[in-house]
Amino acid sequence: MLRKQVWIFSVSMLIALVMTYFIYPSFHLVYFGNTIFTISMVLLVAGGVMLIIQGRFFSAFIANFNYFLKITSKTGRMADEIEKKEPARFHETRRFSMTAPTLWSGLILLIISFLFSL
């Protein structure tokens, strides 16, 4: 996990340097801190979405939507009656190996951007 976190952190810092060079007219620490803050927010949001999906938050909604579509279609309902099949209620859990490293890298970059703003 630490290796992935270091990799994400290094790539993020490199992207921040490149973005600061190309977006702003001159290189200042304030501009660099703003870019780091933006990248940290993207990482935190991406890590948060992975954490929500990993926690099976949406699986009940997806299962109920699929059940509703199956019930409302006549062919799906007839096929289930003939096969005496019970509808699947929940989907399998997805695990992302990059969730924790992404969240930690985003948090570290956020702290660094706050230090640049002081």
C-alpha positions in Angstrom: 0.0 0.0 0.0 2.8 2.4 0.8 4.4 1.8 -2.6 1.1 2.8 -4.3 0.7 5.8 -2.1 4.2 7.0 -2.9 3.6 6.5 -6.6 0.3 8.4 -6.5 1.9 11.2 -4.5 4.9 11.5 -6.9 2.7 11.5 -10.0 0.4 14.1 -8.4 3.4 16.4 -7.5 4.7 16.0 -11.1 1.3 16.9 -12.5 1.1 19.9 -10.2 4.5 21.2 -11.4 3.5 20.7 -15.0 0.1 22.3 -14.6 1.6 25.3 -12.7 4.1 25.8 -15.4 1.6 25.8 -18.3 -1.5 27.4 -16.6 0.0 30.3 -14.7 2.2 33.1 -16.3 5.0 32.7 -13.7 5.9 30.2 -11.1 5.0 31.2 -7.5 4.4 29.1 -4.5 0.9 30.4 -4.2 0.1 29.1 -7.7 1.8 25.8 -6.9 -0.2 25.5 -3.7 -3.5 26.2 -5.6 -2.7 23.5 -8.1 -1.8 21.0 -5.3 -5.1 21.8 -3.6 -7.0 21.2 -6.8 -5.3 17.8 -7.4 -5.8 16.8 -3.7 -9.6 17.5 -4.1 -9.7 15.3 -7.2 -7.9 12.5 -5.3 -10.1 12.8 -2.3 -13.3 12.8 -4.3 -12.1 9.8 -6.4 -11.1 7.9 -3.2 -14.4 8.8 -1.5 -16.4 7.5 -4.5 -14.4 4.2 -4.5 -15.0 3.9 -0.7 -18.8 4.4 -1.2 -19.0 1.9 -4.0 -16.8 -0.6 -2.0 -19.2 -0.2 1.0 -22.1 -1.5 -1.1 -24.1 1.7 -0.8 -25.5 1.6 -4.3 -26.1 -2.2 -4.5 -29.6 -2.0 -2.9 -30.6 0.7 -5.4 -29.3 -1.3 -8.4 -30.9 -4.5 -7.2 -34.3 -2.9 -6.6 -34.1 -1.1 -10.0 -33.3 -4.4 -11.8 -36.2 -6.1 -9.8 -38.6 -3.4 -10.9 -37.6 -3.7 -14.5 -38.0 -7.4 -14.4 -41.4 -7.2 -12.7 -42.7 -4.6 -15.2 -41.8 -6.6 -18.2 -44.2 -9.5 -19.0 -41.5 -11.7 -20.5 -39.2 -11.4 -17.5 -42.1 -12.1 -15.1 -43.2 -15.2 -17.1 -39.6 -16.5 -17.4 -39.2 -16.2 -13.6 -42.5 -18.0 -13.0 -41.7 -20.8 -15.3 -38.2 -21.3 -13.8 -39.4 -20.6 -10.2 -36.5 -18.3 -9.9 -36.1 -15.8 -7.0 -34.7 -12.4 -8.0 -31.1 -11.7 -6.9 -31.3 -9.0 -4.2 -27.7 -7.8 -4.0 -24.7 -7.7 -6.3 -21.2 -8.8 -5.4 -19.0 -6.4 -3.5 -16.3 -4.6 -5.5 -12.9 -4.1 -3.9 -10.5 -1.4 -5.1 -6.9 -1.7 -4.2 -6.3 2.0 -4.8 -8.9 3.3 -2.3 -6.7 3.8 0.8 -3.6 5.0 -1.1 -5.8 7.5 -3.1 -7.4 8.9 0.1 -4.1 9.1 2.0 -2.3 10.8 -0.9 -5.2 13.3 -1.3 -5.0 14.1 2.4 -1.3 14.6 2.4 -1.5 16.9 -0.6 -4.3 18.8 1.1 -2.1 19.3 4.2 0.8 20.4 2.0 -1.4 22.9 0.1 -2.6 24.3 3.5 1.1 24.8 4.5 1.7 26.6 1.2 -1.1 29.0 2.0 0.3 30.1 5.3 
